[in-house]
Amino acid sequence: MELHKITSLTMQTHNTNRVNVFVDGSFRLSLGLAQVVDEGLKVGLELDEARLMELQQKSVFGKYYQRALEYALARPHSEREVRDYLRRKTLPIAKRVRDQNGNYKTIEKSGMDAELIQPIIEKLQKGKYLDDARFAEFWVENRNLKKGVSARKLRQELLKKGVANEIIEKVLAVSERTDADEIQKIIAKKRAKYDDKKLVAHLVQRGFDYATALRSVTDSAAPDDWSVPETDSQN
C-alpha cells in the first residue's frame, strides 16, 4: 500500500481559520483549523489514498459548514432560511477567468453537493446555532419595535420563514407585546399623515382587524372643536 506524507501545513492568507495541507510537496486540500486538530494531522504523518480521500470530503464539508455558520451568526435565522441559503450554494456558478494570452472565458463551477445540507443543518442545531424557537423569540421581540406591528403580521412572517405554528403560538403567548400597545405606536406615527379613513386602512394592512383599527382611530381622534361656549355675564 502506497503511503503519502504530509510535508507542510500552512495557514491560508485570506482565511486564518483554514489550513492548507501539502502532501508529497504539493497542495492537496484545505481544512478548518479545528479539523486539523481533530484529525491529528501534523507534518511527517503518512497517509494512504483512502485516508486522503476521506479528508478531502471533510474539507468540502468544513468549507460549507463554515459559510453556513457565518450566515447563521450574522443574525438569528430560521432553519428554512439556512436551508434556502445552502440550496443556493448547490447551484453551479459561472465564473470569468483569463487565460495565458489575456483573453477572458467563462467557466462553470459546480456547486455544493446537496447531500451535505442535512448534516450541516444538524451540526448547526447541535451547536445551538440554529433553533427555530429562539429565532421566533428574537423576531417577535425585535420586529418593528418603534413602528409597531400586529400579532397577526408577526405570525404570518414567521410562518413564511418556516417556523412551526405551535412554536409561534407559544412565543406570542408569553410576549409582552400587545396589539393595543402596538396599534398606538402606528397611530402616533401616522396620525399627522393620514386622515381617519386612510389610517384605518393602513392599520388593516398592518394586520389589525377592522373593528379594532376603527375603534382605536376613533378613540385617538381629537375633538373637532375645543372652543368654550359663550355664556351671559351680569355685572
C-alpha positions, -999 to +999 in steps of 0.1 A: +000+000+000+014+033-011+017+060+016+018+097+012+035+121+036+022+155+048+051+178+040+036+212+051+007+227+070+002+265+064-025+290+074-044+305+045-036+341+039-072+353+035-088+329+059-068+321+090-094+296+102-084+272+073-051+254+069-036+243+035-024+207+036+006+198+014+012+162+006+044+150-010+054+186-016+022+196-034-010+212-022-037+186-017-065+201+003-075+226+030-092+220+063-106+241+091-081+246+120-103+226+143-105+198+118-067+196+116-065+193+154-094+167+155-078+146+127-044+147+144-026+159+113+010+170+115+040+174+093+056+140+086+024+120+091+019+093+064-015+086+050-028+062+023-050+074-006-083+063+011-075+084+041-067+114+019-100+110+001-118+109+034-100+142+044-110+157+010-147+150+018-143+166+052-126+196+036-156+203+014-180+198+044-159+221+066-158+248+040-196+249+035-203+244+072-181+275+080-201+296+055-234+284+069-222+292+104-212+327+094-246+332+078-263+319+110-243+341+132-248+373+112-283+375+128-307+348+140-321+328+112-348+301+109-340+266+098-358+272+065-337+304+058-304+284+063-317+256+042-325+280+014-291+296+018-274+262+014-296+252-016-284+283-034-248+270-028-257+238-047-263+258-079-235+259-105-215+292-106-204+309-139-170+325-134-149+346-158-113+337-159-083+350-180-061+326-199-023+329-205-030+351-236-050+376-216-083+365-231-114+360-209-136+330-210-165+318-188-162+285-170-189+268-149-180+257-115-202+230-098-219+239-065-221+221-032-234+186-031-270+187-019-264+157+004-243+180+026-273+202+035-288+179+062-255+171+080-247+209+081-281+217+095-278+190+122-243+202+132-256+238+135-285+226+156-262+205+178-240+235+184-271+257+193-265+280+164-299+271+148-330+270+168-365+280+155-379+287+190-351+311+198-354+327+163-391+332+168-385+349+202-359+372+186-383+380+157-413+388+180-393+409+205-373+429+179-395+433+149-406+469+143-402+479+180-407+516+173-431+514+143-454+488+158-466+455+143-497+433+149-495+398+163-512+386+131-485+401+109-458+386+131-475+352+128-476+355+090-439+365+088-428+336+110-449+311+091-434+323+058-399+317+073-409+281+081-414+283+118-439+257+131-473+272+142-470+256+177-437+274+182-452+307+171-482+305+193-460+297+224-438+326+217-466+351+211-484+338+243-455+348+265-445+380+247-452+413+265-461+430+232-499+436+228-519+447+198-533+475+219-499+490+225-486+483+190-515+499+173-510+531+193-474+533+181-486+533+145-513+558+151-489+582+168-465+579+138-491+582+111-518+604+126-504+636+110-501+620+076-534+602+072-570+611+077-591+587+098-602+566+068-567+561+054-553+555+089-579+527+094-570+512+060-533+514+069-538+496+102-558+468+085-529+464+060-506+460+090-526+431+102-550+446+127-587+436+123-610+463+110-631+467+142-600+472+164-585+496+139-617+517+137-622+518+174-585+528+181-585+555+155-618+569+167-607+569+203-575+587+195-591+614+174-591+649+188-624+668+191-632+690+162-639+720+183-624+728+217-640+763+220-658+772+252-695+781+247-704+817+253-724+825+285-742+856+296-724+875+322-740+901+345-722+928+362 
